[in-house]
């Protein structure tokens, strides 16, 4: 009884010591990302968009679909960006439109990354005919042009709502991430810790997700940001082409209705410029964060600026 109690106490102490170490490692990695100027700018920009999306009802002067105002009016103190052809406040629609883009980027990015991780790690670890079948499927999705396939699927499932848009983006956006993760898995498969786990009798699933996966965290995070960026641009593009739900308020639907109402011909360039700029800035924020994530996995990128400063000194 005494030995069992002692073992239990030691196990609990070990787990308590491991938890803070994980938090310290996460904080250290975030510090590396934050130390990168580009990544720091991207984090601040992304934080602004997320806050705008969360507090949209408090920030927007009017409701997202509230109409009844003068149609196609220019900017006034009551409507800083004017109104649409349907008599809706443009600024309110821009603020509420952040919700759809942020949500689609997060959800589609997470789902695409999960599919890429599951397939990429399995493809890189297994061998034989299973690897060949997985490779054939991945290469098939890589060969097929993503945008035409996305348009065909969205047109076939038209008016399915934002869930269909997310599903289309996930189906067409996981293959590149899976291929990158497969290459890294193959390089880790021959390491000593993987060989030791195999000799100890651990199963393939445990080795892949408990031994190999933790060593690919930065690569997976980078894959997520890339997938989220592609998802934001794809959602805006599909909405602009009228293949989404035109009744919702998003930056893509603002562009769609502005195009239908000939906003440029009527001089309302803000209807095209404002949502387009927001889409570009949100996508750029995720791209900038990726620079810091690359520095976590590649120490050369962290110290690359030091020799230049020393040479100048």
Secondary structure, DSSP 8 states (H G I E B T S, - for coil): -HHHHHHHHHHHHHHHHHHHHHHHHHHHHHHHHHHSHHHHHHHHHHHHHHHHHHTHHHH-SS-TT---S-TT----SS-TT-B-TTS-BHHHHHHHHHHHHHHHHHHHHHHHHHHHHHHHHHHHH--THHHHHHHHHHHHHHHS-HHHHHHHHHHHTTT--HHHHHHHHHHHHSHHHHHHHHHHHHHHHTSHHHHHHHHTT--HHHIIIIIIGGGGHHHHHHHHHHHHHHHHHHHHHHHHTT-S-TTS--HHHHHHHHHHTTTTTTT-THHHHHHHHHHHHHHHHHHHHHHHHHHHH-HHHHHHHHHHHHHH-
